Amino acid sequence: MASSQVVKALIVDDNAMIRRIHMTMLFRFGFEITEVEDGKKAIDQFLDGNEYDLVLMDKEMPNMDGVEATRTLRGMGISTKIVAITTDSNSMGAFLDAGADEFILKPLNFPALADILKGFNFLN
């Protein structure tokens, strides 16, 4: 991806502190960020016509969990890169089956995020 192009990310997590931590990390990489607190609101972002290059998706959330939201996004034909980020190591298979591109256990750290972003060609 060209370095002059702004990468848009959607952070989906019901914990405001986690959203802030993930936002801080992505801001350091120059991303434009939107945050929502559940999977239903993530779906609504796309239904409203918003486009994102990356989604960081939690698992345990009210209204719609991350696995269901991922499955729904893929069912809508959304090809945005989705990274599942959760404390539940047993949910890896469910997330990948639902269409997640990557799976990582919390807490997310800079080196792990940088590796994922490089793998998606969001960083040089």
VEXTORMAR-658521 format. One record per atom (N, C-alpha, C): z, x, y; residue number from 1; atom name; residue in three letters. Coordinates in steps of 0.1 Angstrom, whole numbers. Layout:
{{Z,X,Y},NUM,CA,Ala}
...
This chain:
{{0,8,-12},1,N,Met}
{{0,0,0},1,CA,Met}
{{0,9,12},1,C,Met}
{{-8,5,22},2,N,Ala}
{{-9,13,34},2,CA,Ala}
{{5,14,41},2,C,Ala}
{{8,26,46},3,N,Ser}
{{21,27,52},3,CA,Ser}
{{23,19,65},3,C,Ser}
{{11,15,72},4,N,Ser}
{{12,7,84},4,CA,Ser}
{{14,-8,82},4,C,Ser}
{{13,-12,69},5,N,Gln}
{{14,-26,66},5,CA,Gln}
{{29,-29,63},5,C,Gln}
{{33,-40,69},6,N,Val}
{{47,-44,68},6,CA,Val}
{{48,-51,54},6,C,Val}
{{58,-48,46},7,N,Val}
{{61,-54,34},7,CA,Val}
{{71,-65,36},7,C,Val}
{{68,-77,31},8,N,Lys}
{{77,-88,33},8,CA,Lys}
{{85,-90,20},8,C,Lys}
{{98,-92,21},9,N,Ala}
{{107,-94,10},9,CA,Ala}
{{116,-106,12},9,C,Ala}
{{118,-113,0},10,N,Leu}
{{127,-124,0},10,CA,Leu}
{{139,-121,-9},10,C,Leu}
{{151,-121,-3},11,N,Ile}
{{163,-119,-11},11,CA,Ile}
{{169,-132,-14},11,C,Ile}
{{172,-134,-27},12,N,Val}
{{177,-147,-33},12,CA,Val}
{{190,-144,-40},12,C,Val}
{{201,-147,-33},13,N,Asp}
{{215,-145,-39},13,CA,Asp}
{{225,-154,-32},13,C,Asp}
{{234,-160,-39},14,N,Asp}
{{243,-169,-33},14,CA,Asp}
{{255,-162,-27},14,C,Asp}
{{256,-149,-29},15,N,Asn}
{{267,-141,-22},15,CA,Asn}
{{262,-135,-10},15,C,Asn}
{{267,-139,2},16,N,Ala}
{{263,-134,15},16,CA,Ala}
{{265,-119,16},16,C,Ala}
{{275,-113,10},17,N,Met}
{{277,-99,11},17,CA,Met}
{{266,-91,3},17,C,Met}
{{263,-96,-8},18,N,Ile}
{{252,-90,-16},18,CA,Ile}
{{239,-91,-9},18,C,Ile}
{{236,-102,-3},19,N,Arg}
{{224,-104,5},19,CA,Arg}
{{224,-93,17},19,C,Arg}
{{235,-92,23},20,N,Arg}
{{236,-82,34},20,CA,Arg}
{{233,-68,29},20,C,Arg}
{{239,-64,18},21,N,Ile}
{{237,-51,12},21,CA,Ile}
{{222,-49,9},21,C,Ile}
{{216,-58,2},22,N,His}
{{202,-57,-2},22,CA,His}
{{193,-57,11},22,C,His}
{{197,-64,21},23,N,Met}
{{189,-64,34},23,CA,Met}
{{190,-50,40},23,C,Met}
{{202,-45,40},24,N,Thr}
{{204,-31,46},24,CA,Thr}
{{195,-21,39},24,C,Thr}
{{195,-22,26},25,N,Met}
{{186,-12,19},25,CA,Met}
{{172,-14,22},25,C,Met}
{{167,-26,22},26,N,Leu}
{{153,-29,24},26,CA,Leu}
{{149,-26,39},26,C,Leu}
{{158,-29,48},27,N,Phe}
{{156,-25,62},27,CA,Phe}
{{153,-10,64},27,C,Phe}
{{160,-2,56},28,N,Arg}
{{159,12,57},28,CA,Arg}
{{145,17,52},28,C,Arg}
{{139,8,44},29,N,Phe}
{{125,11,39},29,CA,Phe}
{{115,4,48},29,C,Phe}
{{119,-3,59},30,N,Gly}
{{110,-9,68},30,CA,Gly}
{{105,-22,65},30,C,Gly}
{{111,-29,56},31,N,Phe}
{{107,-42,51},31,CA,Phe}
{{110,-53,61},31,C,Phe}
{{102,-64,61},32,N,Glu}
{{106,-76,69},32,CA,Glu}
{{112,-85,58},32,C,Glu}
{{124,-90,62},33,N,Ile}
{{132,-97,52},33,CA,Ile}
{{136,-111,55},33,C,Ile}
{{135,-120,45},34,N,Thr}
{{141,-134,46},34,CA,Thr}
{{151,-135,35},34,C,Thr}
{{162,-142,38},35,N,Glu}
{{172,-144,27},35,CA,Glu}
{{175,-159,25},35,C,Glu}
{{177,-162,13},36,N,Val}
{{182,-176,9},36,CA,Val}
{{192,-175,-1},36,C,Val}
{{200,-186,-3},37,N,Glu}
{{212,-185,-12},37,CA,Glu}
{{210,-192,-26},37,C,Glu}
{{198,-197,-29},38,N,Asp}
{{197,-202,-42},38,CA,Asp}
{{182,-203,-46},38,C,Asp}
{{179,-205,-59},39,N,Gly}
{{166,-205,-64},39,CA,Gly}
{{157,-216,-58},39,C,Gly}
{{163,-228,-56},40,N,Lys}
{{156,-239,-50},40,CA,Lys}
{{151,-236,-36},40,C,Lys}
{{159,-229,-28},41,N,Lys}
{{155,-225,-15},41,CA,Lys}
{{144,-214,-15},41,C,Lys}
{{144,-206,-26},42,N,Ala}
{{134,-196,-28},42,CA,Ala}
{{120,-203,-30},42,C,Ala}
{{121,-213,-39},43,N,Ile}
{{109,-221,-42},43,CA,Ile}
{{104,-228,-29},43,C,Ile}
{{113,-233,-21},44,N,Asp}
{{109,-240,-9},44,CA,Asp}
{{102,-230,1},44,C,Asp}
{{106,-218,1},45,N,Gln}
{{100,-208,10},45,CA,Gln}
{{85,-207,7},45,C,Gln}
{{82,-206,-6},46,N,Phe}
{{68,-206,-10},46,CA,Phe}
{{60,-219,-8},46,C,Phe}
{{67,-230,-11},47,N,Leu}
{{61,-243,-8},47,CA,Leu}
{{58,-245,7},47,C,Leu}
{{66,-239,15},48,N,Asp}
{{64,-240,30},48,CA,Asp}
{{53,-231,35},48,C,Asp}
{{46,-223,25},49,N,Gly}
{{35,-215,29},49,CA,Gly}
{{39,-201,32},49,C,Gly}
{{51,-197,31},50,N,Asn}
{{55,-183,33},50,CA,Asn}
{{50,-174,21},50,C,Asn}
{{46,-162,25},51,N,Glu}
{{42,-153,15},51,CA,Glu}
{{51,-140,15},51,C,Glu}
{{53,-135,3},52,N,Tyr}
{{62,-123,2},52,CA,Tyr}
{{55,-114,-8},52,C,Tyr}
{{58,-101,-6},53,N,Asp}
{{53,-90,-14},53,CA,Asp}
{{63,-88,-26},53,C,Asp}
{{76,-91,-23},54,N,Leu}
{{87,-87,-32},54,CA,Leu}
{{98,-98,-31},54,C,Leu}
{{103,-102,-43},55,N,Val}
{{115,-110,-43},55,CA,Val}
{{126,-103,-51},55,C,Val}
{{138,-102,-46},56,N,Leu}
{{150,-98,-53},56,CA,Leu}
{{157,-110,-57},56,C,Leu}
{{158,-112,-70},57,N,Met}
{{163,-125,-75},57,CA,Met}
{{176,-123,-83},57,C,Met}
{{187,-130,-78},58,N,Asp}
{{200,-131,-86},58,CA,Asp}
{{198,-141,-97},58,C,Asp}
{{208,-141,-106},59,N,Lys}
{{207,-150,-118},59,CA,Lys}
{{216,-162,-115},59,C,Lys}
{{229,-160,-113},60,N,Glu}
{{238,-171,-112},60,CA,Glu}
{{239,-176,-98},60,C,Glu}
{{233,-188,-96},61,N,Met}
{{233,-194,-82},61,CA,Met}
{{234,-210,-84},61,C,Met}
{{239,-216,-73},62,N,Pro}
{{239,-231,-74},62,CA,Pro}
{{225,-237,-72},62,C,Pro}
{{223,-249,-76},63,N,Asn}
{{211,-257,-74},63,CA,Asn}
{{200,-252,-84},63,C,Asn}
{{197,-240,-85},64,N,Met}
{{187,-234,-94},64,CA,Met}
{{189,-220,-96},64,C,Met}
{{191,-216,-109},65,N,Asp}
{{194,-202,-111},65,CA,Asp}
{{182,-193,-110},65,C,Asp}
{{183,-180,-111},66,N,Gly}
{{172,-171,-109},66,CA,Gly}
{{162,-171,-120},66,C,Gly}
{{166,-174,-133},67,N,Val}
{{156,-175,-143},67,CA,Val}
{{147,-187,-141},67,C,Val}
{{153,-198,-138},68,N,Glu}
{{145,-210,-136},68,CA,Glu}
{{136,-209,-124},68,C,Glu}
{{141,-203,-113},69,N,Ala}
{{133,-201,-101},69,CA,Ala}
{{122,-191,-104},69,C,Ala}
{{124,-181,-112},70,N,Thr}
{{113,-172,-115},70,CA,Thr}
{{103,-179,-124},70,C,Thr}
{{107,-187,-133},71,N,Arg}
{{98,-194,-142},71,CA,Arg}
{{90,-204,-133},71,C,Arg}
{{96,-211,-124},72,N,Thr}
{{89,-220,-115},72,CA,Thr}
{{79,-213,-106},72,C,Thr}
{{83,-202,-100},73,N,Leu}
{{74,-195,-92},73,CA,Leu}
{{61,-190,-100},73,C,Leu}
{{63,-185,-112},74,N,Arg}
{{52,-181,-120},74,CA,Arg}
{{43,-194,-124},74,C,Arg}
{{50,-205,-126},75,N,Gly}
{{43,-217,-129},75,CA,Gly}
{{34,-222,-117},75,C,Gly}
{{38,-219,-105},76,N,Met}
{{31,-222,-93},76,CA,Met}
{{20,-213,-91},76,C,Met}
{{18,-202,-99},77,N,Gly}
{{8,-193,-97},77,CA,Gly}
{{11,-181,-87},77,C,Gly}
{{24,-180,-84},78,N,Ile}
{{29,-170,-75},78,CA,Ile}
{{29,-156,-82},78,C,Ile}
{{22,-146,-77},79,N,Ser}
{{21,-133,-83},79,CA,Ser}
{{29,-123,-77},79,C,Ser}
{{38,-127,-67},80,N,Thr}
{{47,-118,-60},80,CA,Thr}
{{55,-110,-70},80,C,Thr}
{{58,-97,-67},81,N,Lys}
{{66,-89,-76},81,CA,Lys}
{{81,-95,-75},81,C,Lys}
{{86,-98,-87},82,N,Ile}
{{100,-103,-87},82,CA,Ile}
{{109,-93,-95},82,C,Ile}
{{120,-89,-88},83,N,Val}
{{129,-80,-95},83,CA,Val}
{{142,-88,-97},83,C,Val}
{{146,-90,-109},84,N,Ala}
{{159,-97,-113},84,CA,Ala}
{{170,-87,-111},84,C,Ala}
{{180,-91,-103},85,N,Ile}
{{192,-82,-101},85,CA,Ile}
{{204,-90,-103},85,C,Ile}
{{211,-87,-114},86,N,Thr}
{{223,-95,-119},86,CA,Thr}
{{233,-86,-125},86,C,Thr}
{{245,-92,-127},87,N,Thr}
{{256,-85,-134},87,CA,Thr}
{{255,-88,-149},87,C,Thr}
{{246,-98,-153},88,N,Asp}
{{245,-103,-167},88,CA,Asp}
{{235,-95,-175},88,C,Asp}
{{239,-85,-182},89,N,Ser}
{{230,-76,-190},89,CA,Ser}
{{223,-84,-201},89,C,Ser}
{{229,-95,-205},90,N,Asn}
{{223,-103,-216},90,CA,Asn}
{{211,-112,-211},90,C,Asn}
{{209,-112,-198},91,N,Ser}
{{198,-121,-193},91,CA,Ser}
{{185,-114,-191},91,C,Ser}
{{184,-101,-195},92,N,Met}
{{172,-94,-193},92,CA,Met}
{{160,-101,-200},92,C,Met}
{{161,-104,-213},93,N,Gly}
{{150,-111,-220},93,CA,Gly}
{{146,-124,-213},93,C,Gly}
{{156,-132,-209},94,N,Ala}
{{153,-145,-203},94,CA,Ala}
{{145,-143,-190},94,C,Ala}
{{149,-133,-182},95,N,Phe}
{{142,-130,-169},95,CA,Phe}
{{128,-125,-172},95,C,Phe}
{{126,-116,-181},96,N,Leu}
{{113,-111,-184},96,CA,Leu}
{{104,-121,-190},96,C,Leu}
{{109,-130,-199},97,N,Asp}
{{102,-141,-204},97,CA,Asp}
{{98,-151,-193},97,C,Asp}
{{106,-152,-183},98,N,Ala}
{{103,-161,-172},98,CA,Ala}
{{92,-156,-163},98,C,Ala}
{{90,-143,-164},99,N,Gly}
{{80,-137,-155},99,CA,Gly}
{{84,-126,-146},99,C,Gly}
{{97,-122,-146},100,N,Ala}
{{101,-111,-137},100,CA,Ala}
{{94,-98,-141},100,C,Ala}
{{91,-90,-130},101,N,Asp}
{{84,-78,-132},101,CA,Asp}
{{94,-66,-135},101,C,Asp}
{{106,-67,-131},102,N,Glu}
{{116,-57,-133},102,CA,Glu}
{{130,-64,-135},102,C,Glu}
{{139,-56,-141},103,N,Phe}
{{152,-61,-143},103,CA,Phe}
{{162,-50,-140},103,C,Phe}
{{172,-52,-132},104,N,Ile}
{{182,-42,-129},104,CA,Ile}
{{196,-48,-128},104,C,Ile}
{{205,-41,-133},105,N,Leu}
{{219,-45,-132},105,CA,Leu}
{{225,-42,-118},105,C,Leu}
{{233,-51,-113},106,N,Lys}
{{241,-49,-101},106,CA,Lys}
{{252,-38,-104},106,C,Lys}
{{256,-30,-95},107,N,Pro}
{{251,-30,-81},107,CA,Pro}
{{238,-22,-79},107,C,Pro}
{{230,-28,-71},108,N,Leu}
{{217,-21,-67},108,CA,Leu}
{{221,-9,-59},108,C,Leu}
{{214,2,-61},109,N,Asn}
{{216,14,-53},109,CA,Asn}
{{202,19,-48},109,C,Asn}
{{203,28,-38},110,N,Phe}
{{191,33,-31},110,CA,Phe}
{{181,40,-41},110,C,Phe}
{{186,49,-50},111,N,Pro}
{{176,55,-59},111,CA,Pro}
{{169,45,-68},111,C,Pro}
{{176,36,-74},112,N,Ala}
{{170,26,-83},112,CA,Ala}
{{160,17,-75},112,C,Ala}
{{164,13,-63},113,N,Leu}
{{155,5,-55},113,CA,Leu}
{{142,13,-51},113,C,Leu}
{{144,25,-47},114,N,Ala}
{{133,34,-43},114,CA,Ala}
{{123,36,-55},114,C,Ala}
{{129,38,-67},115,N,Asp}
{{120,39,-79},115,CA,Asp}
{{112,26,-82},115,C,Asp}
{{118,15,-80},116,N,Ile}
{{111,2,-82},116,CA,Ile}
{{100,1,-72},116,C,Ile}
{{104,3,-59},117,N,Leu}
{{94,2,-48},117,CA,Leu}
{{83,11,-50},117,C,Leu}
{{85,24,-54},118,N,Lys}
{{74,33,-57},118,CA,Lys}
{{66,28,-68},118,C,Lys}
{{72,23,-79},119,N,Gly}
{{64,17,-90},119,CA,Gly}
{{55,6,-86},119,C,Gly}
{{59,-1,-76},120,N,Phe}
{{51,-12,-71},120,CA,Phe}
{{41,-8,-60},120,C,Phe}
{{41,5,-57},121,N,Asn}
{{33,11,-46},121,CA,Asn}
{{37,6,-32},121,C,Asn}
{{49,2,-30},122,N,Phe}
{{54,-2,-17},122,CA,Phe}
{{59,10,-9},122,C,Phe}
{{61,21,-16},123,N,Leu}
{{65,34,-9},123,CA,Leu}
{{56,45,-14},123,C,Leu}
{{54,55,-5},124,N,Asn}
{{46,66,-9},124,CA,Asn}
{{54,76,-17},124,C,Asn}
